[in-house]
Amino acid sequence: SSIISPNFICNSPDMADPLAQVIELLRPRTVFSKGISGAGRWAVSYSEFGHPGFCAVIEGRCRLAVSGEQPVILEEGDFVLLPATPAFIMSGFETATPRRIDPRVAQASAVDVRHGRPDGPPDVRLQGGYFVFDSPDAALLVSLLPAMIHIHGDDRLAALVRIFGDEASQQRAGRDLVLARLVEVLLIEALRTSQGKDAPAGLLRGLADARIAEAL
């Protein structure tokens, strides 16, 4: 009898895509997004939110310090995904006392937000927001993901961020639908880019190995 190697089984085009299956299981649904900008001296402190949050840097730079993670500098084209959005501080580069914000109250407003100096061009412009996972097993899957996924220096994702920012700044027909689809694509790209041997132990690292991915 013939023997079919495990590699052939895992790489067959007829087999399901494990990452696509994970996304389908999570069933992401966009809930909200809005523009955020900052200039001069500013800092905001968000309390824990729990829902998956995201932030796309349209232009400029700022700091992000997520609870339990090393602080990072966000630059144009960067994308950040917080699968369960813990508490975090976002700020400019001048020392400032963080202004406390309750994300449940802040997300209720669809008005774009400006932090720091109200006039003049911003030092940073972002599009941020959150979505929900409709899966009843979302908590289990999210627990297997990194607390923060920061994608930097990826040209493909940076291009999507630019399209996302352009669409968000216009009031064209179908805007909300396009933004919802773009957020889904950004989510997939962020998870795809985060796979690899350098990923922390968990679901994404497992998906980087063809044999383990198939088992998962």
C-alpha positions in Angstrom: 0.0 0.0 0.0 1.1 3.6 -0.7 2.3 5.9 2.1 1.3 9.6 2.1 3.7 11.8 4.0 2.4 14.2 6.7 4.0 17.1 4.8 2.0 16.3 1.7 -1.2 16.1 3.8 -0.6 19.5 5.5 0.4 21.4 2.4 -2.3 20.0 0.1 -4.4 22.9 -1.4 -7.5 21.0 -0.7 -7.0 21.1 3.1 -8.6 23.9 5.1 -6.5 26.9 6.1 -6.0 26.7 9.9 -5.7 30.5 10.3 -8.9 31.0 8.3 -10.7 28.5 10.5 -9.5 30.3 13.7 -10.9 33.6 12.2 -14.2 31.9 11.3 -14.4 30.5 14.8 -13.9 33.9 16.4 -16.5 35.5 14.1 -15.2 39.1 14.4 -17.7 41.9 14.0 -16.7 45.5 13.8 -18.5 47.7 16.4 -16.8 51.0 16.4 -13.9 53.1 15.1 -13.0 56.8 15.1 -10.1 59.2 14.5 -7.7 60.0 17.3 -5.0 62.6 17.1 -2.6 64.3 19.5 -0.3 67.3 19.5 2.1 68.8 22.0 1.9 67.7 25.6 -0.6 64.9 26.1 -1.2 61.5 27.7 -4.3 59.4 28.2 -4.8 56.4 30.5 -7.5 53.9 29.5 -8.8 51.4 32.0 -9.2 47.7 31.1 -11.9 47.2 28.4 -11.9 43.4 27.6 -13.1 43.7 24.0 -10.6 43.3 21.2 -9.1 46.8 20.4 -7.1 48.0 17.5 -5.1 51.0 16.4 -3.8 52.0 13.0 -1.2 54.8 12.8 -2.1 57.0 9.8 0.7 59.5 10.3 3.2 60.6 13.0 4.5 58.9 16.1 3.4 58.3 19.7 4.1 56.1 22.7 2.0 53.1 23.9 2.4 51.4 27.2 0.1 48.4 27.6 -0.2 46.9 31.1 2.1 43.9 31.4 4.0 44.6 28.2 7.1 46.6 27.3 6.3 50.2 26.1 6.6 50.7 22.3 6.8 53.6 19.9 4.1 53.6 17.3 5.0 55.0 13.9 3.2 55.6 10.6 2.0 52.4 9.1 2.0 50.5 12.4 -0.9 48.4 13.5 -1.7 47.3 17.0 -4.1 44.6 18.0 -5.1 44.0 21.7 -7.2 40.8 21.7 -8.6 41.5 25.1 -7.6 45.2 25.6 -6.0 45.5 29.1 -5.3 48.9 30.6 -2.9 51.1 28.7 -1.4 54.6 28.4 -0.9 56.4 25.1 1.0 59.6 25.0 3.1 62.1 23.0 6.9 62.5 23.7 6.6 65.4 26.2 6.1 64.7 29.9 2.4 64.9 30.8 0.1 63.6 33.6 -2.2 61.0 32.0 -5.9 61.9 31.8 -8.0 59.0 32.8 -10.5 57.7 30.3 -13.2 55.1 30.7 -13.3 53.2 27.3 -16.9 52.2 27.8 -17.9 55.9 27.9 -15.4 57.1 25.3 -16.5 54.6 22.7 -20.1 55.7 23.0 -19.1 58.9 21.1 -18.5 58.8 17.4 -16.8 62.2 17.4 -13.1 62.2 16.5 -10.9 62.9 19.5 -8.0 65.4 19.8 -5.6 65.2 22.7 -3.2 67.9 23.8 -2.9 71.1 21.9 -6.2 71.8 20.1 -4.9 73.9 17.3 -2.4 73.3 14.6 -1.4 70.1 12.8 -1.3 66.9 14.9 1.9 65.1 15.8 0.1 61.8 15.4 -3.1 60.7 13.7 -4.6 57.3 14.3 -7.7 55.4 13.6 -8.7 53.3 16.6 -11.6 51.3 17.9 -12.8 47.9 18.8 -14.8 44.9 17.6 -16.4 41.9 19.3 -15.9 38.2 18.7 -19.4 36.6 18.3 -18.1 33.1 19.1 -19.2 31.6 22.4 -15.7 30.1 22.7 -14.0 33.5 22.1 -12.5 33.7 25.6 -10.7 30.3 25.1 -9.3 31.3 21.7 -8.3 34.8 22.9 -6.4 33.4 25.9 -4.1 31.6 23.4 -3.2 34.8 21.6 -0.6 37.3 22.7 -1.8 40.2 24.9 -0.5 42.7 22.3 0.3 42.3 18.6 2.3 45.2 17.3 3.1 45.1 13.6 5.9 47.4 12.5 7.8 47.7 9.2 5.4 45.5 7.2 4.8 47.2 3.8 1.6 45.3 3.0 0.0 46.1 6.4 1.2 49.7 6.1 -0.6 50.0 2.7 -3.8 48.7 4.3 -3.5 51.2 7.1 -3.2 54.0 4.6 -6.3 52.8 2.8 -8.1 52.5 6.1 -7.2 56.0 7.1 -8.2 57.4 3.7 -11.6 55.7 3.9 -12.2 56.8 7.5 -11.5 60.5 6.6 -14.1 60.6 3.8 -17.9 60.4 3.9 -18.3 58.3 0.8 -21.2 56.0 0.1 -20.7 52.6 1.8 -18.0 54.0 4.1 -19.0 52.0 7.2 -19.3 48.8 5.3 -15.8 49.3 3.7 -14.3 50.2 7.1 -15.8 47.0 8.6 -14.3 44.9 5.9 -10.9 46.6 6.1 -10.8 46.0 9.9 -11.4 42.3 9.2 -8.6 42.2 6.7 -6.3 44.1 9.1 -7.1 41.5 11.8 -6.2 38.6 9.5 -3.0 40.3 8.3 -2.0 41.1 11.9 -2.5 37.4 12.9 -0.8 36.2 9.7 2.2 38.4 10.2 2.6 37.5 13.8 3.0 33.8 13.0 6.5 32.4 13.1 9.2 30.8 15.2 9.7 34.1 17.0 6.1 34.4 18.2 5.5 33.8 21.9 4.2 30.4 22.9 0.6 30.0 22.0 -1.9 29.6 19.1 0.0 31.8 16.6 3.3 30.0 17.1 1.5 26.7 16.7 -0.1 27.8 13.5 3.3 28.5 12.1 4.2 24.8 12.0 2.3 23.0 9.3 1.8 19.7 11.2 0.8 21.4 14.5 -1.5 23.8 12.6 -3.3 20.9 11.1 -3.8 19.3 14.5 -5.0 22.6 16.0 
